[in-house]
């Protein structure tokens, strides 16, 4: 640690820059996951290819920079490709940098894993209205394991690794069970009241994953914070749709055979995963202490 502290003091810019660059590289990999995992394709082989089928050269696959250098068009065939690829890379880089600046190194590394899962799940849910199990069950169990290995993920430690690891792992498991159980009951009650499916089972597992990294308080915050985020987004989108006369199109739900995406409106299914992800991210980066203090106050009053 003294050597690390000395290096960080001598080059205070180096490690944050490395975190951001690493985030951009991970973001490039997340783009592959977002496209290939829902399609059932390998994320390892083959390498990146253009829509025309030509392999993408390594110098045309540099995170963020390549999109700007090529002006959003493939070198091999000139086809335009979406800015979203560069946006995912920039977003991941920025959030990795935030984790590094806000937390100690071990917790920052866990935060980077959490952020990666949230980003991949968000864009897959936006595209397909599904969240694959690898980002819910798999990431949730991995969050419990990380919590045992990095006890600081769930609060201050006492200095005895086995005791701290057991406490942190228990908090993660509690968050996974409370989060998924809470959303499951909300989904069942909403389905009973509305006479139709109100929330996908992927969202149930997704909140459990958030709880594994954030504890039960974070899971509860994600549910109700996600509802607030969704309400604000829905209201703004409806106002924009009404004012501009242009419909806001949504992904096609897996259970509807119509190929055309539906316009935004009441009664139309919208992906809830991105809203849960935003709320979970806000809790992890900004509001964890505030929420913990709130629940502590409520507990004292009761």
TAJOSUL-V579382 format. One record per residue. N is the residue number from 1. D_CENTER is the distance of its C-alpha to the mean C-alpha in Angstrom with 1 decimal. Layout:
n->N d_center->D_CENTER
n->N d_center->D_CENTER
This chain:
n->1 d_center->31.1
n->2 d_center->34.0
n->3 d_center->33.6
n->4 d_center->29.9
n->5 d_center->30.8
n->6 d_center->33.7
n->7 d_center->31.6
n->8 d_center->28.9
n->9 d_center->31.8
n->10 d_center->33.6
n->11 d_center->30.6
n->12 d_center->28.1
n->13 d_center->26.4
n->14 d_center->26.0
n->15 d_center->23.2
n->16 d_center->20.9
n->17 d_center->21.8
n->18 d_center->21.1
n->19 d_center->17.6
n->20 d_center->16.9
n->21 d_center->18.7
n->22 d_center->16.9
n->23 d_center->13.6
n->24 d_center->15.2
n->25 d_center->16.4
n->26 d_center->13.2
n->27 d_center->11.8
n->28 d_center->15.0
n->29 d_center->14.3
n->30 d_center->10.9
n->31 d_center->13.0
n->32 d_center->15.3
n->33 d_center->12.9
n->34 d_center->11.7
n->35 d_center->15.5
n->36 d_center->17.1
n->37 d_center->15.4
n->38 d_center->16.0
n->39 d_center->19.4
n->40 d_center->20.2
n->41 d_center->21.0
n->42 d_center->21.0
n->43 d_center->18.4
n->44 d_center->21.3
n->45 d_center->24.3
n->46 d_center->25.5
n->47 d_center->24.4
n->48 d_center->23.0
n->49 d_center->25.4
n->50 d_center->26.2
n->51 d_center->26.5
n->52 d_center->30.2
n->53 d_center->29.8
n->54 d_center->30.7
n->55 d_center->28.9
n->56 d_center->27.1
n->57 d_center->28.8
n->58 d_center->27.1
n->59 d_center->28.2
n->60 d_center->26.6
n->61 d_center->23.2
n->62 d_center->22.7
n->63 d_center->19.2
n->64 d_center->19.5
n->65 d_center->23.2
n->66 d_center->24.2
n->67 d_center->23.0
n->68 d_center->25.2
n->69 d_center->28.0
n->70 d_center->28.3
n->71 d_center->27.7
n->72 d_center->25.2
n->73 d_center->27.7
n->74 d_center->28.2
n->75 d_center->31.1
n->76 d_center->32.5
n->77 d_center->32.9
n->78 d_center->31.9
n->79 d_center->29.4
n->80 d_center->26.8
n->81 d_center->23.1
n->82 d_center->20.2
n->83 d_center->19.0
n->84 d_center->15.5
n->85 d_center->15.8
n->86 d_center->16.7
n->87 d_center->14.2
n->88 d_center->11.2
n->89 d_center->13.3
n->90 d_center->14.2
n->91 d_center->10.8
n->92 d_center->9.9
n->93 d_center->13.4
n->94 d_center->13.3
n->95 d_center->10.5
n->96 d_center->12.2
n->97 d_center->15.3
n->98 d_center->14.3
n->99 d_center->13.5
n->100 d_center->16.8
n->101 d_center->18.8
n->102 d_center->17.7
n->103 d_center->18.0
n->104 d_center->20.5
n->105 d_center->19.9
n->106 d_center->19.1
n->107 d_center->16.5
n->108 d_center->15.1
n->109 d_center->14.8
n->110 d_center->12.9
n->111 d_center->10.6
n->112 d_center->10.1
n->113 d_center->9.4
n->114 d_center->6.7
n->115 d_center->5.1
n->116 d_center->6.0
n->117 d_center->4.8
n->118 d_center->1.0
n->119 d_center->3.7
n->120 d_center->6.1
n->121 d_center->5.7
n->122 d_center->5.7
n->123 d_center->8.6
n->124 d_center->10.2
n->125 d_center->10.4
n->126 d_center->11.9
n->127 d_center->14.3
n->128 d_center->15.4
n->129 d_center->14.4
n->130 d_center->13.5
n->131 d_center->10.7
n->132 d_center->12.6
n->133 d_center->13.7
n->134 d_center->12.6
n->135 d_center->8.9
n->136 d_center->10.5
n->137 d_center->14.0
n->138 d_center->13.8
n->139 d_center->10.9
n->140 d_center->12.4
n->141 d_center->15.7
n->142 d_center->14.7
n->143 d_center->13.3
n->144 d_center->16.8
n->145 d_center->18.5
n->146 d_center->16.8
n->147 d_center->17.8
n->148 d_center->21.4
n->149 d_center->21.5
n->150 d_center->20.1
n->151 d_center->21.5
n->152 d_center->20.5
n->153 d_center->16.9
n->154 d_center->18.5
n->155 d_center->21.2
n->156 d_center->24.4
n->157 d_center->26.3
n->158 d_center->30.1
n->159 d_center->30.8
n->160 d_center->31.5
n->161 d_center->28.8
n->162 d_center->29.5
n->163 d_center->29.6
n->164 d_center->26.5
n->165 d_center->24.6
n->166 d_center->25.9
n->167 d_center->25.0
n->168 d_center->21.4
n->169 d_center->21.0
n->170 d_center->22.6
n->171 d_center->20.2
n->172 d_center->17.2
n->173 d_center->19.1
n->174 d_center->20.1
n->175 d_center->16.7
n->176 d_center->15.7
n->177 d_center->19.0
n->178 d_center->19.1
n->179 d_center->15.7
n->180 d_center->16.3
n->181 d_center->19.9
n->182 d_center->19.5
n->183 d_center->17.5
n->184 d_center->19.9
n->185 d_center->22.8
n->186 d_center->21.5
n->187 d_center->21.0
n->188 d_center->24.5
n->189 d_center->26.2
n->190 d_center->24.7
n->191 d_center->25.8
n->192 d_center->29.2
n->193 d_center->29.6
n->194 d_center->28.5
n->195 d_center->30.0
n->196 d_center->27.1
n->197 d_center->23.6
n->198 d_center->21.4
n->199 d_center->18.1
n->200 d_center->16.9
n->201 d_center->17.0
n->202 d_center->13.5
n->203 d_center->12.3
n->204 d_center->14.6
n->205 d_center->13.3
n->206 d_center->9.6
n->207 d_center->10.9
n->208 d_center->12.9
n->209 d_center->10.2
n->210 d_center->9.0
n->211 d_center->12.7
n->212 d_center->13.3
n->213 d_center->11.6
n->214 d_center->12.7
n->215 d_center->15.8
n->216 d_center->17.3
n->217 d_center->17.4
n->218 d_center->13.7
n->219 d_center->13.4
n->220 d_center->16.2
n->221 d_center->14.9
n->222 d_center->11.6
n->223 d_center->14.1
n->224 d_center->16.5
n->225 d_center->14.5
n->226 d_center->12.4
n->227 d_center->16.0
n->228 d_center->17.2
n->229 d_center->14.5
n->230 d_center->15.3
n->231 d_center->19.0
n->232 d_center->19.1
n->233 d_center->17.4
n->234 d_center->19.7
n->235 d_center->22.7
n->236 d_center->22.2
n->237 d_center->21.7
n->238 d_center->24.8
n->239 d_center->26.8
n->240 d_center->26.0
n->241 d_center->26.8
n->242 d_center->30.1
n->243 d_center->31.0
n->244 d_center->30.5
n->245 d_center->31.6
n->246 d_center->28.8
n->247 d_center->26.6
n->248 d_center->22.8
n->249 d_center->22.1
n->250 d_center->19.3
n->251 d_center->18.3
n->252 d_center->21.0
n->253 d_center->20.3
n->254 d_center->20.9
n->255 d_center->23.9
n->256 d_center->25.7
n->257 d_center->27.8
n->258 d_center->28.3
n->259 d_center->27.1
n->260 d_center->26.9
n->261 d_center->23.7
n->262 d_center->24.7
n->263 d_center->25.0
n->264 d_center->23.2
n->265 d_center->25.4
n->266 d_center->25.9
n->267 d_center->25.7
n->268 d_center->23.3
n->269 d_center->20.1
n->270 d_center->16.9
n->271 d_center->13.4
n->272 d_center->12.1
n->273 d_center->8.6
n->274 d_center->7.4
n->275 d_center->9.6
n->276 d_center->8.5
n->277 d_center->4.9
n->278 d_center->7.3
n->279 d_center->9.7
n->280 d_center->7.9
n->281 d_center->7.2
n->282 d_center->10.8
n->283 d_center->12.1
n->284 d_center->11.2
n->285 d_center->12.4
n->286 d_center->15.2
n->287 d_center->16.3
n->288 d_center->16.5
n->289 d_center->20.2
n->290 d_center->21.1
n->291 d_center->19.8
n->292 d_center->21.5
n->293 d_center->24.7
n->294 d_center->24.5
n->295 d_center->24.4
n->296 d_center->27.1
n->297 d_center->29.3
n->298 d_center->29.0
n->299 d_center->29.9
n->300 d_center->32.9
n->301 d_center->34.1
n->302 d_center->33.9
